[in-house]
Amino acid sequence: MNGFPGRVLLAAGILLGEWPPAAAQEVEPPRRPEDTLTVIYSLRVDLEMEIHFLGMEMEQYLRLDARRGQLASTLETLYQDLNRLLQEPGEEGEETAGKEAEIGAAEQEEIDVRRSLRDSRRHIRIGRERIAFLRDRIRAFQDQLPAPTESLTGTWEITYMPSGEKGYFRIEQDGTLLGGEYILAGGWSGSLQGTFVNGKVFLQRIDSRLGRSSEVQGFLASDGQSIKGSWQNFDLSGPGPSSGSWVAVRREARPEAAVP
């Protein structure tokens, strides 16, 4: 990502546990919308990771807290047993010593669990701060993007050339960011992600079986009803053409069940 040393420093600060990251104020705003979108994608990946880690930490905290409750109950029972032993006439010292050893082990584990709970609460707090920070940064970069003049949200009928292969793109637009899913002839299907900036459409196809498989780009017609452009496969070793042109025509809205 040329021209964004601050972005690298920001990520390094997050990964190394430096919080708030010292590089947060060093990130220079990108000059081109394409570069801004690259930063947004990177931040979204960071955000998804932080949300995942926070969920794992919350699960760990709940397990520790449950163990703390078990230990509290165990210690109460052990103390009752010890008190009973001490009150019994002719009580053997060996049995009392054994019970005291059990109590000591449970108390030490309780101390360890409470320490782990404190650490876990700190990790949860930092994780939430990171998530809030990343969301703020994403919003800030999104505000720098030019506002779209058209919406691509909806279903588009697709034709790939020179093969004539047909299918459908179902697109959801959020500002300049695009997402969705596709179905093509032959049973191919998967998800879409991309951008729409200054009338230019860029989409990557992520096939449900093959993963990231191809990209398409093109321009929206002035009437907003069609897109024309080019496509390129990432795998150049397969049979058939690896690039060509494509056209998309906006499909009239239908009930969900009628859309392939």
C-alpha positions as CSV (number, residue, x, y, z in Angstrom):
1,M,0.0,0.0,0.0
2,N,2.3,2.7,-1.2
3,G,2.1,6.1,0.5
4,F,0.6,4.9,3.8
5,P,3.4,4.3,6.3
6,G,1.1,5.6,9.0
7,R,-1.4,2.8,8.3
8,V,1.4,0.2,8.8
9,L,2.4,1.8,12.0
10,L,-1.2,1.9,13.2
11,A,-1.7,-1.8,12.5
12,A,1.6,-2.6,14.3
13,G,0.5,-0.5,17.3
14,I,-2.7,-2.5,17.5
15,L,-1.1,-5.9,17.1
16,L,1.7,-5.2,19.7
17,G,-0.9,-4.2,22.3
18,E,0.0,-0.5,22.3
19,W,-3.2,1.3,23.1
20,P,-4.2,3.8,22.1
21,P,-1.7,3.3,19.2
22,A,0.8,6.1,19.1
23,A,0.6,6.2,15.3
24,A,-3.1,7.0,15.3
25,Q,-2.4,10.7,14.7
26,E,0.2,10.0,12.0
27,V,-2.1,8.5,9.4
28,E,-2.3,10.8,6.5
29,P,-5.6,10.9,4.6
30,P,-5.3,9.2,1.1
31,R,-5.5,11.4,-1.9
32,R,-7.4,9.1,-4.2
33,P,-10.8,7.4,-3.6
34,E,-9.2,4.0,-4.6
35,D,-6.6,4.4,-1.9
36,T,-9.2,5.4,0.7
37,L,-11.2,2.3,-0.1
38,T,-8.1,0.1,0.3
39,V,-7.6,1.6,3.8
40,I,-11.3,1.0,4.6
41,Y,-11.0,-2.7,3.6
42,S,-7.9,-3.1,5.7
43,L,-9.6,-1.5,8.7
44,R,-12.6,-3.7,8.3
45,V,-10.5,-6.8,8.4
46,D,-8.9,-5.5,11.6
47,L,-12.4,-4.8,13.0
48,E,-13.7,-8.3,12.2
49,M,-10.6,-9.8,13.9
50,E,-11.1,-7.6,17.0
51,I,-14.8,-8.6,17.2
52,H,-13.8,-12.3,16.9
53,F,-11.2,-11.9,19.6
54,L,-13.5,-10.0,21.9
55,G,-16.1,-12.8,21.6
56,M,-13.4,-15.4,22.5
57,E,-12.3,-13.3,25.5
58,M,-15.9,-13.0,26.7
59,E,-16.3,-16.8,26.6
60,Q,-13.1,-17.2,28.5
61,Y,-14.3,-14.7,31.1
62,L,-17.6,-16.5,31.6
63,R,-15.8,-19.8,32.1
64,L,-13.5,-18.3,34.6
65,D,-16.3,-16.7,36.5
66,A,-18.2,-20.0,36.6
67,R,-15.1,-21.6,38.0
68,R,-14.8,-18.9,40.6
69,G,-18.4,-19.6,41.7
70,Q,-17.6,-23.4,41.9
71,L,-14.5,-22.7,44.0
72,A,-16.4,-20.5,46.4
73,S,-18.9,-23.3,46.9
74,T,-16.2,-25.8,47.3
75,L,-14.3,-23.7,49.9
76,E,-17.5,-23.3,51.9
77,T,-18.0,-27.0,52.0
78,L,-14.4,-27.6,52.9
79,Y,-14.5,-25.2,55.8
80,Q,-17.6,-26.8,57.1
81,D,-15.9,-30.2,57.0
82,L,-12.8,-28.8,58.7
83,N,-14.9,-27.2,61.5
84,R,-16.7,-30.5,62.0
85,L,-13.4,-32.3,62.3
86,L,-12.0,-29.9,64.8
87,Q,-15.1,-30.2,67.0
88,E,-15.0,-34.0,67.0
89,P,-13.4,-35.6,70.1
90,G,-10.5,-37.8,69.3
91,E,-10.1,-36.3,65.9
92,E,-7.0,-37.5,64.0
93,G,-4.5,-34.7,63.1
94,E,-3.7,-36.4,59.8
95,E,-7.3,-36.0,58.6
96,T,-7.4,-32.4,59.6
97,A,-4.1,-31.8,57.9
98,G,-5.4,-33.4,54.7
99,K,-8.5,-31.1,54.8
100,E,-6.3,-28.1,55.4
101,A,-4.3,-29.0,52.3
102,E,-7.4,-29.3,50.2
103,I,-8.5,-25.8,51.4
104,G,-5.0,-24.4,50.7
105,A,-5.1,-25.8,47.1
106,A,-8.6,-24.4,46.5
107,E,-7.7,-21.0,47.9
108,Q,-4.6,-20.8,45.7
109,E,-6.7,-21.7,42.7
110,E,-9.3,-19.1,43.6
111,I,-6.5,-16.5,43.8
112,D,-5.3,-17.5,40.4
113,V,-8.8,-17.4,38.9
114,R,-9.5,-14.0,40.4
115,R,-6.2,-12.8,38.9
116,S,-7.2,-14.2,35.5
117,L,-10.6,-12.6,35.8
118,R,-8.9,-9.2,36.3
119,D,-6.7,-9.7,33.3
120,S,-9.7,-10.9,31.2
121,R,-11.7,-7.7,32.2
122,R,-8.7,-5.6,31.1
123,H,-8.6,-7.4,27.8
124,I,-12.3,-7.0,27.2
125,R,-12.0,-3.2,28.0
126,I,-9.1,-2.8,25.6
127,G,-10.9,-4.9,22.9
128,R,-14.0,-2.7,23.1
129,E,-11.8,0.4,22.9
130,R,-10.1,-1.0,19.8
131,I,-13.4,-1.8,18.2
132,A,-14.7,1.7,18.9
133,F,-11.5,3.2,17.5
134,L,-11.6,1.1,14.3
135,R,-15.2,2.0,13.7
136,D,-14.5,5.7,14.2
137,R,-11.6,5.4,11.7
138,I,-13.7,3.6,9.1
139,R,-16.5,6.3,9.4
140,A,-13.9,9.0,9.1
141,F,-12.4,7.5,5.9
142,Q,-15.9,6.8,4.5
143,D,-16.7,10.5,5.0
144,Q,-13.8,11.3,2.7
145,L,-15.3,9.4,-0.2
146,P,-17.4,11.2,-2.8
147,A,-21.1,10.6,-2.4
148,P,-22.5,8.3,-5.1
149,T,-25.0,9.8,-7.5
150,E,-26.7,6.5,-8.3
151,S,-27.6,3.4,-6.4
152,L,-26.7,-0.1,-7.7
153,T,-28.8,-1.9,-5.2
154,G,-30.9,-4.5,-6.8
155,T,-30.7,-7.5,-9.2
156,W,-28.8,-7.2,-12.5
157,E,-28.9,-9.7,-15.4
158,I,-25.3,-10.4,-16.5
159,T,-23.9,-11.6,-19.8
160,Y,-20.2,-12.5,-20.2
161,M,-18.6,-12.3,-23.6
162,P,-17.2,-13.9,-25.7
163,S,-18.7,-17.0,-24.1
164,G,-22.3,-15.7,-23.8
165,E,-22.5,-17.0,-20.2
166,K,-25.4,-15.5,-18.3
167,G,-26.4,-15.1,-14.7
168,Y,-27.5,-12.6,-12.1
169,F,-25.7,-10.2,-9.6
170,R,-27.7,-9.3,-6.6
171,I,-26.0,-6.1,-5.3
172,E,-26.3,-4.1,-2.1
173,Q,-24.7,-0.7,-2.0
174,D,-23.5,1.1,1.2
175,G,-22.1,4.4,0.2
176,T,-19.4,3.6,-2.2
177,L,-19.0,0.0,-1.0
178,L,-20.7,-2.8,-2.8
179,G,-21.5,-6.3,-1.6
180,G,-23.9,-9.1,-2.6
181,E,-24.1,-12.5,-4.3
182,Y,-24.2,-14.0,-7.7
183,I,-25.5,-17.0,-9.6
184,L,-24.1,-18.0,-13.1
185,A,-25.1,-20.7,-15.6
186,G,-23.6,-24.0,-14.8
187,G,-24.3,-23.8,-11.0
188,W,-21.5,-21.3,-10.2
189,S,-22.4,-19.0,-7.2
190,G,-20.7,-17.0,-4.6
191,S,-20.4,-13.5,-3.1
192,L,-19.5,-10.1,-4.5
193,Q,-17.5,-7.2,-3.0
194,G,-16.3,-4.0,-4.5
195,T,-16.7,-0.3,-5.0
196,F,-18.7,2.3,-6.9
197,V,-16.8,5.6,-7.4
198,N,-17.5,8.3,-9.9
199,G,-19.7,6.0,-12.0
200,K,-17.0,3.3,-12.1
201,V,-18.0,-0.2,-10.9
202,F,-15.4,-2.6,-9.5
203,L,-16.4,-6.0,-8.3
204,Q,-14.5,-9.1,-7.2
205,R,-16.2,-12.5,-7.4
206,I,-15.6,-14.9,-4.5
207,D,-16.7,-18.3,-5.7
208,S,-18.3,-20.6,-3.1
209,R,-16.0,-23.5,-4.2
210,L,-12.9,-21.8,-5.7
211,G,-12.6,-18.7,-3.5
212,R,-11.5,-15.4,-5.1
213,S,-12.0,-16.2,-8.8
214,S,-12.3,-13.1,-10.9
215,E,-12.9,-9.4,-11.1
216,V,-15.1,-7.2,-13.3
217,Q,-15.1,-3.5,-13.8
218,G,-17.2,-1.1,-15.9
219,F,-19.1,2.1,-16.0
220,L,-22.8,2.8,-15.2
221,A,-24.8,4.1,-18.2
222,S,-26.2,7.6,-17.8
223,D,-29.7,6.3,-17.4
224,G,-28.6,4.1,-14.5
225,Q,-30.0,0.9,-16.1
226,S,-26.9,-0.9,-17.5
227,I,-23.2,-1.4,-16.9
228,K,-20.6,-2.2,-19.5
229,G,-17.0,-3.1,-19.0
230,S,-14.4,-5.9,-18.9
231,W,-13.7,-9.0,-16.8
232,Q,-10.5,-10.9,-15.9
233,N,-10.0,-14.3,-14.3
234,F,-7.4,-14.7,-11.6
235,D,-6.7,-18.3,-12.8
236,L,-5.1,-18.0,-16.2
237,S,-4.4,-21.7,-16.6
238,G,-8.0,-22.9,-17.1
239,P,-9.7,-23.7,-20.4
240,G,-11.5,-21.0,-22.3
241,P,-10.8,-17.2,-22.4
242,S,-9.4,-15.6,-19.3
243,S,-10.7,-12.1,-20.0
244,G,-13.4,-10.4,-22.1
245,S,-16.2,-7.9,-21.8
246,W,-19.5,-8.0,-19.9
247,V,-22.8,-6.2,-19.7
248,A,-25.3,-5.9,-16.9
249,V,-28.9,-4.8,-17.3
250,R,-30.9,-3.8,-14.2
251,R,-33.7,-6.1,-13.6
252,E,-37.1,-4.8,-12.6
253,A,-37.9,-5.5,-8.9
254,R,-39.7,-8.7,-8.2
255,P,-40.7,-10.7,-5.2
256,E,-37.7,-12.3,-3.6
257,A,-38.9,-15.8,-4.5
258,A,-38.8,-14.9,-8.2
259,V,-35.2,-13.9,-8.2
260,P,-32.8,-16.8,-9.1
